[in-house]
Amino acid sequence: MDVSDRIPFVLVEDHAGISEALGFSLCAQLPLRLVAHCDRVQKAIAVCRETKPALVIFDWRMPEGEGVELPRTLAASLPQTRWLLYTAFPSAWVVRNAVEAGAHACVSKGASQAELVKACRELLAGGSHFCPESTKSLRAVMANRSRDAGLNSTEQKILHYVAKGMEPKDISMSAGVAVGTVRNYLVQIRQKIGVASMVDLAKYAVEHGLAPPR
């Protein structure tokens, strides 16, 4: 196949060894042409705007930013581009935020190479793909949205603070409400969610995609 007939893609990964091996492997198994590999989010945004690739494979944790900023920033202006999150941490919070930002796929770095190739094929065909690990995270988010929806905006904000390990006094200062009010909210939140302790509350927030893992 002529190089010009291959499908352009961009690889966003800050580990040079992983990036090089991944690019070589994917180009050997799929009709892809590596346009660029970027180790910084802002550089990747500029490259994608210029080259308009059909596929972008990006990591979550990057120096000077998070890979999710790519679809969040560019999905609207690059509607033909398919976005694949390739991460070692496919937690509920990560998968939820990636999907909301515009990602079409999520594959764990612990998955097989065949899984990644399959995901790329499905994306290039116009579909989506979530590896078993990320599918489990996504189901946890979707299954609990009805319960999460029972929290008002203030309760959701306080739950985020709890997930960060903050005490009622600190939450009071950050949220701009009295400590007593915070304690009342915490009781209401625990009752709505059905957990007994602050530890369980923080664990629930992380496991169900309401806050990032600490």
C-alpha distance (Angstrom), angle and dihedral (degrees) to the residues before:
residue distance angle dihedral
M1 . . .
D2 3.79 . .
V3 3.81 114.5 .
S4 3.80 91.1 -122.1
D5 3.82 89.8 58.4
R6 3.78 93.1 56.8
I7 3.81 121.5 100.1
P8 3.83 113.7 -106.1
F9 3.78 118.6 -124.7
V10 3.79 137.7 170.6
L11 3.80 125.0 -141.5
V12 3.81 117.9 -151.5
E13 3.81 109.6 -166.6
D14 3.80 129.2 131.0
H15 3.82 96.2 -152.1
A16 3.81 105.8 85.4
G17 3.81 95.4 -158.1
I18 3.80 93.5 51.9
S19 3.79 91.7 44.5
E20 3.81 94.2 50.9
A21 3.81 94.6 46.2
L22 3.79 92.7 45.0
G23 3.77 94.0 49.2
F24 3.80 92.8 49.1
S25 3.80 93.7 46.5
L26 3.80 96.0 48.2
C27 3.79 93.9 46.5
A28 3.81 89.2 50.9
Q29 3.81 93.4 52.5
L30 3.80 102.6 33.6
P31 3.81 135.5 40.0
L32 3.79 90.4 -103.8
R33 3.78 133.3 137.7
L34 3.80 117.6 -156.0
V35 3.80 106.9 -133.1
A36 3.79 95.6 -179.8
H37 3.76 143.9 -25.2
C38 3.78 114.1 -139.9
D39 3.79 129.9 -164.4
R40 3.82 96.6 -169.0
V41 3.80 129.9 57.8
Q42 3.80 97.2 -134.9
K43 3.78 91.4 48.9
A44 3.81 89.5 50.4
I45 3.81 91.8 50.4
A46 3.81 90.4 53.1
V47 3.81 92.5 46.7
C48 3.81 93.1 48.8
R49 3.79 92.2 49.0
E50 3.79 89.8 52.6
T51 3.81 100.8 41.0
K52 3.85 101.7 30.7
P53 3.83 94.7 -149.3
A54 3.80 122.7 -157.3
L55 3.81 91.3 -133.4
V56 3.80 135.2 26.4
I57 3.79 121.3 -169.7
F58 3.79 111.1 -165.5
D59 3.78 138.9 177.1
W60 3.81 120.8 -134.4
R61 3.78 101.8 -135.7
M62 3.78 110.5 57.7
P63 3.80 134.6 158.0
E64 3.80 110.9 -93.4
G65 3.79 95.1 9.6
E66 3.78 148.6 -3.8
G67 3.78 124.5 -73.2
V68 3.81 91.0 -129.4
E69 3.80 87.4 74.9
L70 3.80 87.3 76.2
P71 3.82 98.8 68.5
R72 3.78 90.7 31.1
T73 3.80 90.3 57.5
L74 3.80 101.2 33.1
A75 3.81 110.6 26.6
A76 3.80 93.8 91.7
S77 3.81 94.7 48.8
L78 3.82 94.7 40.4
P79 3.82 102.9 44.5
Q80 3.82 93.4 161.6
T81 3.81 94.0 55.5
R82 3.79 117.9 100.2
W83 3.81 117.4 -145.2
L84 3.81 123.3 -147.9
L85 3.79 121.9 -175.3
Y86 3.82 111.6 -149.3
T87 3.78 107.3 -172.0
A88 3.78 143.8 155.6
F89 3.82 89.6 -143.7
P90 3.85 110.8 55.5
S91 3.80 93.7 167.3
A92 3.80 122.2 158.4
W93 3.80 90.9 -102.3
V94 3.81 93.4 49.5
V95 3.81 94.4 46.9
R96 3.79 92.7 44.6
N97 3.79 93.3 51.8
A98 3.80 93.1 43.8
V99 3.80 92.4 53.0
E100 3.80 92.4 45.5
A101 3.82 88.9 50.8
G102 3.81 91.7 53.9
A103 3.81 107.0 -90.7
H104 3.81 115.3 153.4
A105 3.80 96.9 -164.7
C106 3.77 143.9 21.1
V107 3.79 124.8 -161.3
S108 3.78 125.1 179.0
K109 3.79 117.6 -127.8
G110 3.78 84.8 -130.1
A111 3.81 90.9 63.0
S112 3.79 122.7 97.3
Q113 3.79 123.0 -90.3
A114 3.81 87.1 -115.1
E115 3.81 89.1 60.0
L116 3.80 91.3 54.4
V117 3.80 92.5 47.0
K118 3.81 90.0 49.3
A119 3.81 90.3 50.6
C120 3.81 91.4 51.6
R121 3.80 91.6 49.6
E122 3.78 92.2 50.7
L123 3.78 93.1 47.8
L124 3.79 93.1 49.0
A125 3.81 87.8 51.5
G126 3.79 89.3 55.8
G127 3.79 98.2 -99.4
S128 3.79 135.8 108.5
H129 3.79 133.9 -118.5
F130 3.78 136.0 -160.5
C131 3.79 121.3 -177.5
P132 3.84 117.1 -129.8
E133 3.80 92.5 -97.2
S134 3.81 94.4 51.3
T135 3.81 91.5 40.8
K136 3.80 89.1 58.1
S137 3.81 89.8 51.2
L138 3.79 92.0 47.5
R139 3.80 92.3 49.7
A140 3.80 90.1 51.5
V141 3.80 89.5 54.5
M142 3.81 94.6 46.3
A143 3.80 94.5 43.7
N144 3.77 92.3 55.2
R145 3.80 101.0 41.0
S146 3.79 91.3 95.8
R147 3.79 90.2 55.2
D148 3.80 93.2 42.3
A149 3.81 89.8 51.4
G150 3.79 88.6 66.1
L151 3.80 90.4 72.4
N152 3.77 118.1 87.8
S153 3.81 121.0 -135.7
T154 3.81 94.5 -92.3
E155 3.81 92.1 49.4
Q156 3.80 90.8 49.3
K157 3.80 90.5 51.1
I158 3.79 92.0 49.7
L159 3.81 90.6 48.2
H160 3.80 89.3 55.9
Y161 3.81 89.8 52.9
V162 3.81 90.6 49.7
A163 3.81 90.2 52.3
K164 3.80 88.6 55.5
G165 3.81 89.5 58.0
M166 3.81 96.1 -107.4
E167 3.80 121.5 156.5
P168 3.85 122.6 -131.9
K169 3.82 91.9 -99.9
D170 3.81 91.8 54.1
I171 3.80 91.8 43.3
S172 3.79 88.5 52.1
M173 3.80 91.6 56.8
S174 3.81 94.2 44.7
A175 3.80 96.3 44.1
G176 3.79 95.2 40.6
V177 3.80 96.1 -126.3
A178 3.80 133.3 113.9
V179 3.80 119.8 -85.7
G180 3.79 90.5 -119.5
T181 3.78 90.1 53.3
V182 3.80 90.1 50.8
R183 3.80 90.6 52.3
N184 3.82 90.3 50.6
Y185 3.79 90.5 50.2
L186 3.80 90.6 50.0
V187 3.80 91.0 54.2
Q188 3.82 90.4 49.5
I189 3.82 92.3 47.9
R190 3.81 93.2 49.6
Q191 3.80 90.1 49.5
K192 3.82 93.0 49.4
I193 3.79 94.0 46.8
G194 3.79 95.8 37.6
V195 3.81 102.2 -124.4
A196 3.79 128.7 129.8
S197 3.80 107.9 -150.0
M198 3.80 141.9 39.2
V199 3.82 89.3 -115.1
D200 3.79 90.9 55.6
L201 3.79 89.8 46.0
A202 3.81 92.2 54.1
K203 3.80 91.1 45.6
Y204 3.80 90.9 50.7
A205 3.81 92.0 51.5
V206 3.80 92.7 53.2
E207 3.82 96.8 41.8
H208 3.80 93.4 50.1
G209 3.76 98.3 47.6
L210 3.80 97.6 -104.7
A211 3.80 94.2 119.5
P212 3.80 138.8 11.5
P213 3.83 120.0 -94.7
R214 3.79 111.4 -94.9
